[in-house]
Every structure is written in C-alpha cells, then in structure tokens.
C-alpha cells in the first residue's frame, strides 16, 4: 500500500496497482486487527476493512497527523497542533 495526495494505492501482487481516490491529504497508513487506518492533515482519519472503501472519522481535532502505527492491539496516531503535540 502506498499513498499520495488524493489517492491510496493498493496492490495484491506489488506489480499492478489500483488508485483509490480519497478526499483528504494523507501522511501515513497502518494495518492491524483486520483494519486499515490512514491519517493526515486537518485531523484526517480514514478507516477501511478492505483498503478499497474508506470511511472518514471525526476526531474533533484539526491537527496534522504525521504517523499512525498499530501496536499491542491499538492504533496510535501522532501529530501536532499549533503550540504543541497530540497523540490519539
């Protein structure tokens, strides 16, 4: 899986890639427990179970999320807001 501004690219064989359009600028994608989570600018968080259909989630933050990881059964997103950092 890869991403760029406006698209997430998925592949089953790493040779043929399919672009899945998304409406939010993304910075990181992680996978765990059968779910994909993508994060990015303006508090963007998208969740998918198939990497094809992405559902936006409301976080209540306008942070720029720089990274998301899956560890110990949970997703962790880190980023920043003016004047400080933010971990979800």
C-alpha beads as a LAMMPS data file, in Angstrom:
LAMMPS data file: protein, C-alpha beads

88 atoms
87 bonds

1 atom types
1 bond types

-500.0 500.0 xlo xhi
-500.0 500.0 ylo yhi
-500.0 500.0 zlo zhi

Masses

1 110.0

Atoms # bond

1 1 1 0.000 0.000 0.000
2 1 1 1.151 3.500 -0.813
3 1 1 -0.460 6.916 -0.858
4 1 1 -0.134 10.348 -2.368
5 1 1 -2.200 13.482 -2.223
6 1 1 -5.725 12.428 -3.164
7 1 1 -5.172 8.671 -3.609
8 1 1 -4.335 5.460 -1.798
9 1 1 -2.683 2.833 -3.985
10 1 1 -3.366 -0.841 -3.277
11 1 1 -1.887 -3.959 -4.836
12 1 1 -2.286 -7.675 -4.341
13 1 1 0.992 -8.511 -6.104
14 1 1 3.089 -5.301 -5.910
15 1 1 3.152 -5.226 -9.715
16 1 1 -0.328 -3.986 -10.601
17 1 1 -1.541 -1.026 -8.519
18 1 1 -5.039 0.392 -8.202
19 1 1 -5.604 4.032 -7.226
20 1 1 -8.415 4.537 -4.694
21 1 1 -9.375 8.235 -4.590
22 1 1 -9.708 9.879 -1.178
23 1 1 -10.789 13.407 -0.416
24 1 1 -8.275 14.126 2.354
25 1 1 -4.492 14.690 2.184
26 1 1 -2.819 11.729 3.918
27 1 1 0.584 11.178 5.541
28 1 1 0.569 7.634 6.972
29 1 1 -1.274 4.295 6.785
30 1 1 -1.180 1.332 9.211
31 1 1 -2.829 -2.090 9.331
32 1 1 -3.923 -4.214 12.295
33 1 1 -6.800 -6.393 13.529
34 1 1 -8.276 -6.549 10.012
35 1 1 -8.487 -2.745 9.661
36 1 1 -6.530 -0.108 7.794
37 1 1 -6.194 3.345 9.344
38 1 1 -4.905 6.334 7.386
39 1 1 -4.135 9.743 8.896
40 1 1 -3.165 13.133 7.537
41 1 1 -3.752 16.852 7.514
42 1 1 -6.615 18.767 9.149
43 1 1 -7.309 15.962 11.618
44 1 1 -7.923 13.454 8.816
45 1 1 -8.542 9.865 9.909
46 1 1 -9.896 7.269 7.474
47 1 1 -10.733 3.642 8.305
48 1 1 -11.165 0.692 5.934
49 1 1 -11.583 -3.055 6.245
50 1 1 -10.782 -3.775 2.585
51 1 1 -8.433 -0.910 1.523
52 1 1 -10.978 -0.051 -1.166
53 1 1 -13.741 1.763 0.735
54 1 1 -12.502 4.407 3.189
55 1 1 -14.724 5.974 5.841
56 1 1 -13.756 9.313 7.402
57 1 1 -13.823 9.528 11.190
58 1 1 -14.383 12.700 13.202
59 1 1 -11.592 13.277 15.729
60 1 1 -12.569 16.722 16.977
61 1 1 -9.040 17.915 16.240
62 1 1 -7.590 19.986 13.440
63 1 1 -4.109 18.537 13.979
64 1 1 -1.738 17.380 11.290
65 1 1 -1.314 13.668 11.980
66 1 1 2.149 12.668 10.766
67 1 1 2.193 8.984 11.623
68 1 1 -0.084 6.119 12.629
69 1 1 1.083 2.746 13.949
70 1 1 -0.573 -0.416 15.218
71 1 1 0.937 -1.816 18.430
72 1 1 -0.330 -4.006 21.272
73 1 1 -3.782 -4.237 19.685
74 1 1 -4.306 -0.474 19.302
75 1 1 -3.764 2.222 16.700
76 1 1 -1.721 5.252 17.787
77 1 1 -1.658 8.479 15.771
78 1 1 0.797 11.292 16.490
79 1 1 0.907 14.803 15.141
80 1 1 0.926 18.402 16.060
81 1 1 -1.233 21.412 16.593
82 1 1 -0.117 24.995 16.921
83 1 1 1.592 25.282 20.272
84 1 1 2.041 21.560 20.985
85 1 1 1.848 17.913 20.071
86 1 1 -1.039 15.465 20.002
87 1 1 -1.291 11.695 20.456
88 1 1 -4.526 9.794 19.804

Bonds

1 1 1 2
2 1 2 3
3 1 3 4
4 1 4 5
5 1 5 6
6 1 6 7
7 1 7 8
8 1 8 9
9 1 9 10
10 1 10 11
11 1 11 12
12 1 12 13
13 1 13 14
14 1 14 15
15 1 15 16
16 1 16 17
17 1 17 18
18 1 18 19
19 1 19 20
20 1 20 21
21 1 21 22
22 1 22 23
23 1 23 24
24 1 24 25
25 1 25 26
26 1 26 27
27 1 27 28
28 1 28 29
29 1 29 30
30 1 30 31
31 1 31 32
32 1 32 33
33 1 33 34
34 1 34 35
35 1 35 36
36 1 36 37
37 1 37 38
38 1 38 39
39 1 39 40
40 1 40 41
41 1 41 42
42 1 42 43
43 1 43 44
44 1 44 45
45 1 45 46
46 1 46 47
47 1 47 48
48 1 48 49
49 1 49 50
50 1 50 51
51 1 51 52
52 1 52 53
53 1 53 54
54 1 54 55
55 1 55 56
56 1 56 57
57 1 57 58
58 1 58 59
59 1 59 60
60 1 60 61
61 1 61 62
62 1 62 63
63 1 63 64
64 1 64 65
65 1 65 66
66 1 66 67
67 1 67 68
68 1 68 69
69 1 69 70
70 1 70 71
71 1 71 72
72 1 72 73
73 1 73 74
74 1 74 75
75 1 75 76
76 1 76 77
77 1 77 78
78 1 78 79
79 1 79 80
80 1 80 81
81 1 81 82
82 1 82 83
83 1 83 84
84 1 84 85
85 1 85 86
86 1 86 87
87 1 87 88
